[in-house]
Amino acid sequence: MKKTLILDQADIAQKTRRMAYQIVEDNYDEKEIIIIGIKPGGYEYAKLLKKEIEAISEISTKFLSLTMDKAEPLAHPITIDTDKISLDKQVILVVDDVANTGKTMYYALKPIMAYAPKKVQVAVLVDRQHKLFPIASDFVGLSLSTTLQEHIKVELDKAGKGEAYLV
């Protein structure tokens, strides 16, 4: 399998920092943002984004994970680890590593909308622009037009180090 590097560690860091500034600017009057990372890749990327937001602003952040079957979202329950946090009247930032057709984000938003959030925003590291669902990303690290046969693979370790490849 041929892999072409599209984002190295420095690129990811730069794009994450830029996105964090955009998120803070768009939410300058908020005291708190709840960041929800879609497991597995979006969860790891959301941790990076949270760290950058906290480094550049006074906005408090809470971090949650969303678990779902991305291939068959209706086959298994979609869960958010909300434990003692209510999503009512909150600014929610849903994060994934790659946006393709919009299907994952469409189904990820479904349980969030069972609450009454103040605002819901979407952030992705790479947006492939092959939308089949009416989902637009508010904050994007890299927009990349690809063929339907090509895929984007983001590899991040627990420390947030990694790269993104076109495969």
Secondary structure, 3 states (H helix, E strand, C coil): CCCEEEECHHHHHHHHHHHHHHHHHHCCCCCEEEEEEECCHHHHHHHHHHHHHHHHCCCEEEEEEEECCCCCCCCCCCEECCCCCCCCCCEEEEEEEEECCCHHHHHHHHHHCCCCCCEEEEEEEEECCCCCCCCCCCEEEEECCCCCCCCEEEEECCCCCEEEEEC
